[in-house]
Amino acid sequence: MLGQLRDYGYTLVDKVEESDVCVVNSCTVKTPSESRGLHLVNQATEMQKKVVLAGCVPSGDKRLAKKLPHVSMLHVTQLDRIVDVVEETSRGRVVTLLDKKREGLPSLALPKVRQDRLTEIITINAGCLNFCTYCKTRVARGTVVSYSVEEIVARALEAVKEGVCHIELASEDMGAYGVDIGSNIAELLLRLSDALPPGVMLRTGMTNPPYIMEHLDGVIEALKRPNVYSFMHIPVQSGSDAVLKAMKRKYTVADFLHLVGRLRDEIPDIYLLTDIICGFPTETEEDWKATLELVRLCRFHGVYSSRYFARAGTPAAKMKQLPHSVTKRRYQELCALDALNDRNERLQGTTQRVWFAGTDDARNQTVGRTKNFAKVLVPRDDLLLGQSANVEIVQTSVQHVEGKVVGAAF
């Protein structure tokens, strides 16, 4: 949206008070993220700004149009209409485009403003095949709709021409890619790997367990490629089969452990992230202990933990809720356990090839990633950006490692 507005001639500003029209791109995955979006809408309204609410929140709850009659709204599949909506809103009209786009998705060739000039984030599909009892994604985005392999490869190559050296795939469920167009995620990853020029790295997106297992051999082949990070983000959500069933997650703990085992057998140093919900309504103390044991067993590189929040309109919201104190305690226990798990220790004293694509201004360091996606910090040297170099690892922690460049950039 920023790219379209910039190319049309609008000046982009960072502060609400500096704007004539405030565009809020919202997310409905979790209650806090939705609340932040609606708070920004209220803040802009109090400043008497004209407001456009885009993204998943208005798409998932069309009643908002009545609750916020002064706010223009844009369905998540209609983001290519943002200029039209802002133009009309700036003239004092309220526009409501909450119908799903009839055919396809917004073009990948739309202009964009990158938050990081060396990183291109490419959406490969939208929507979800699941109806998880705690989630509103299916309501907001509908079933899976995928971009073609050719569109995605073309977008990646165009980004490389613009100086990008790091491609990230974005999706509600990468494993479900292509189910609607006769393709699959393994085909896409291998085609991208073949097409990308030397020095450009590819990172996979988030995937739910059921669908990635159908294409695991091909995905493993791609992850072994030298230009694909050995990285997977696979939310498990709970270590209890009873809770997974109540969530309608379509897999068991044994299924998940089999998936993790296959990945680590084939790629021992693979970087694994997961998500866990703390305090789902049906979760007993035994269920919670099973989740903590799963985390100890799997030793993930990172856990995105979140307290359960009831999402209005979801089946889980109608269940008997656990006390606030219980969900808070379980969240704190998981965070404490995750903080003890330093899978980066094995890198101490080794020399790793690192691809650099960012800076940490606060630390005055240059930031890169190893092949297995470990975050590496070295003394700042902007000449490293867009390059790779050999780095000796001198210090490790749970979140990152630090090192010194010992080989020329290449």
N, C-alpha and C positions, 0 to 999 in steps of 0.2 A: 504493500500500500504506500509506503514511504516513497518508493521509486516512482510510482505513478504520479503521486502528488508533486514531487520534485520536478519531474519532467514536464508537467503541465504548467509549472511556473510558480507554485506555492513555495514560500520560505518555510523551512522546517525549524521548529523551536523545541526546546527541551522542557520548558516550564509552562504550566497551565496559564499562569498570569500573563505570559507573553503572547498567547495565542488569540486568534480571532475565532477559529473553530478548533475544538478539542476532540481528537479522534482517540477513542479508547478501544484497543484490541484486546478482547477479554478471553479468559479461559475458564471452563466449567469443570475441569477434572477434579478439583478439590474445593471445598468450601472456602478456605482462606484466599485462594486465587480469585474465585468469583467475587468474594467480598471486597478484595482490593480494587477490582475493576469497577464495581458499583460505587465504592467510596470515591474513586476519581470522578465518576459521573456526577455525584452529588457535590463534590468540591468545585468542579467546573460550573455547575449550575448556580451554586451560591455566588460565584464570581460573575454571574450573568454572561457566561460564555455560551456560544452555540455548540452543541455536543452531538457527536456521532458515536454510537455504541456498535462495534463490530465484533466478529468472532463467535465463539461457542455459546456465550451466555444468552444473547437474544435468540440464537438459533435453537437452544434447548428449552426456552421458556418464552413462548410468544405472548404470554400474559403481560410481559414487561412493557409491551407497547401501550397497554392501558394504564399501567402503574406509572409510566414515565412518558406522558403524552407530549412533552416538550422536546424529547430526544429522538433524533433520527436513528434508525437501526438497519443493520446490514447483515444478511445471512452469511455464514462462513464460506459458502460456495459461491458467493456473489462479490468477492473481494475485487474483482476486475471492474466493478461499478463504483469504486470508491470516489473517483473524481466527480462523477455525476452527482453522487450523494452529497459530497462536500460543497459542490457548486450550489446546489439547491438549498442546502442548509445555511450557507453563508448569506443567501438572499432572504432568510427568515422563514423558509418553508421547512416542514417536518416530513421527512421521507422514511417510509417503512418498506424495506425489501427483505421480508422474512420468508419468502418462498424459496425452496431449494432450487438451484440451477437445474434446468430441465435436462440438459445434456452435458456430460463430461465435467471437467474441472477447469478452473482458470488456467490460462496458458502459462507454461513454465518460462516462456520468453518475456514475460512482463518485466519492466524495469524494476530494479530493487536497490535499496540502500543497505550495504553490508555493515553490520556492527563490527566485524573484523575483516579488513580488506583482503586477507590471505585465505579466508575460509568461506566456502560456499555451502549453504545448507539447502538441499534439494528435497522437496516433498515428493515421495514416490507414490503414495496413495493416500486416500482419506477415508474415514469411516471405519467401522468395526463389524466383525462377524458375531461378536458375543453380546449377551444381555446380562452382564454381571449385575448382581442385585444392588450394588453400592454405587454404580457409575451412571453418568448421564451422556457419555460419549455417543452411544448408539442413537439416542434421542436427538442430540444436537447435530450429528454428522451423517447419520444414516448408515447403510451397509457399505461395504468396501467398493470404492471406485479407484482404479489404478491408472496412472500414466503409462504409456507404452514404453518399452525398453528403448526404442529409438528416440523418443522425446527426452528421456532422462539422460541418455548418453550425449545427445546433442547439447543439452543444457550444461552438462559437466564440461564438455570440450569448449563451449563458449566461455564459461567461467575461467578456464585455464588460460584462454587467450587474454583475459582481462587481468591476469596476474595471480590467480588463485593457485595455491599449492596443497590445499587441504579440502577434501570433499566429504561432507557429512550427509547421510541419508536420514530423512525425517519421516515419521509415520506413527499413527496410533498403534499399528501392529505390522511390523515389517514382514513377519512370517506369512501373513495373509496376502502379501503383494501378488498381484497377477491372477488371483482366483477368478476374477471377472473377465479376464481377457485371454485366458489360455496360456498364461506364462507363470513364472514362479520366481521366488527371491534368489534361488541359486543361479538361474539363468541370468538375471539382472546383474548380480555381483560379478559373475565371470565375464560378462560382456563389458562391464565398466572397467574391470581390471585389465582386460585386453586393450581397451581403447585409450586409457590414460597414459600420457607420456611419462618418461622417467622423471622422478623427483616429486610426483604428485601422489599423495596418499589418500586412501579411501577408508572411511569409518562407517560401520553399520549402525542402524538405528535400533530402537526398542522393539522387542518381539515377545509375544506371549508364547508359552511352551507348546500348545497343541499343534500349531501350524508349522512352526520351524522344524518340528520333528519329522514332518513329512518330506522335508528336503535337506535333511541334515548332512548327508554325504556330500552334496554339492556345495553347501555352505562351508563345511570344513575345508573342502578343496580351495574355496575362495580365500578363507582366512589364513591359509598357509602361503598364499601368494605374497611376494615381497612388497607389493604396493598396497596391501590391505592390512590395516591394523588387526592384530589378533585380539579382538575385543567383542564382547557380547553383553547386551543389557537385557536380562530376562527376568521380569517380575515374577516372584513366586507368591507373594502376598500373605501366605500363611504356611506353617509347617504342620498343620493339622488337616487330615482328610475331611473331617467333619465340617470344619470351617470352609474349606475349599468348596465342598458340596453346597453349603449354604450360600456361598458367593456365586455359585454357578460358573466355576472357573474351568470346567471341562478337562481336568487332569488331576492326578493324584500326586502325593509326595513322592511315591516310588517313580512315577513318570519323570518328575523333575530331577530326581537324583540320577536317573538313568541318563537324562540329557546332559547334566553337568559331568557325569562320569565319562560319557563319550567324548565330550569336548576336551576334557583334561587328558584323557588317554591319547588323543590325537595331537593336541596342542598343549603340552604340560604347563607352559607359562601364560596361557590365555588370561586376559583381564576380564573378570566377570563382575558385573553389577547386578543388583536385584532391588526390588521394591517390597516393602512389607507394611501392611496396615496393622496398627496396634489398637486392639480393643474393638474388633468387629462385634456386633451385638450378641452373637451366639457363642463367642469365644470364652471358654472356661479357663480356669487356671491350668488344667492339664493341657489344654490346647496351646496355651501361651508357652508353657514349658517346652512343648514339642517344637514350637517355632524357634525359641532360643537355641535348642539343641541342633536344629537344622543350620542355623547361622554358625554355630561352633564347628559343625561337621564340614560345611562347605567353604568356610574361610573366604568369603567374598572379598574382592578388592574394595568394595564399597556397598553400603546399604542405604537406599533412599527410604527412610522410615517416616511414617506419618501417622498421626492419631486419626482414628476413625471419626468422621463427621457425617451426620445424617444428611443426605442430599434429598431435598424435597422432590417428591414424585418417583422416588426409587423404592423397590420392594423392601430394601433393608431399613429404610426410614420408618417403616410401619412395624418393625420388630421392637421388642423391648430393649431399650438402650442400656448399656453399662454406665455406671456412675463416672462422672468426670474424673474423679480421683483415680479410678482404675485405669482408664485410658492414658492418663498423664503418667502414672507410675510405669506402665508397660512401655510407653514411648521412651522414658528416661532409661529404663533398663536396657532396651535395645541400643540406644545411642552409646551407653557406657560399654556394652559388649563390642560394638563395632569399633570403638576407639582403641580397643586392645589389640586389634587384628592388624598387624603390620606385615603384609605380604611382600612389601618392598625390601625387606631385610636381605633377601638373597642377592640383591643387586649391589650390596656394599662391596667396594673394591673391584668391581667388574668394569669393563669398558663396553659401552653401548653405542650403537648408531642412533642418533637422535635427529628428528625432523623438527625444525623450529618454525613456529607460525604465530607467535604472540609475545607480548611483553607484560611484565608485572611492574607497573610504575611505582607502586608503594615500596616494593623490595628493590627496585632498580635492577631487575634481572630479566633475562630473556627466557622464554618458556618454550619447551618442546616436548615431544613424546617419543618414547621408544617404540619398536615394532609391536610390543605387547601393551602399548598405550600407557605405560607408567609416565607420570608427569615429572619432567626434569627441569630444574632451575639452574642457570649458570649466570655468572657475572654479565651484566648487560653489554650486548654487542649487537647493534642493529644490523650489521652486515651479515649476521647469521640468519636473519628472517628470510623465509622462502628457501633456505638451504638445509642440508643435513651435515652433521659432523660427528666424529667419534668423541665421546665424552667419558671420562673416568668418574665413576660415582664415588663420592667421598662421604656422603651422609644420607641416611634414609629416615623416613617417618611414615606414618599411616597415609597421609595425604599426598606426599610427593618425595622426590629425592633431589639432592643437590650434587653438582659435579663441576668439573673443569674440562674445557675443550682440550683434547690432546691430539686431535687430527684435523687436518684442513677441511673446510667446508667443501661439500661436493653435491 
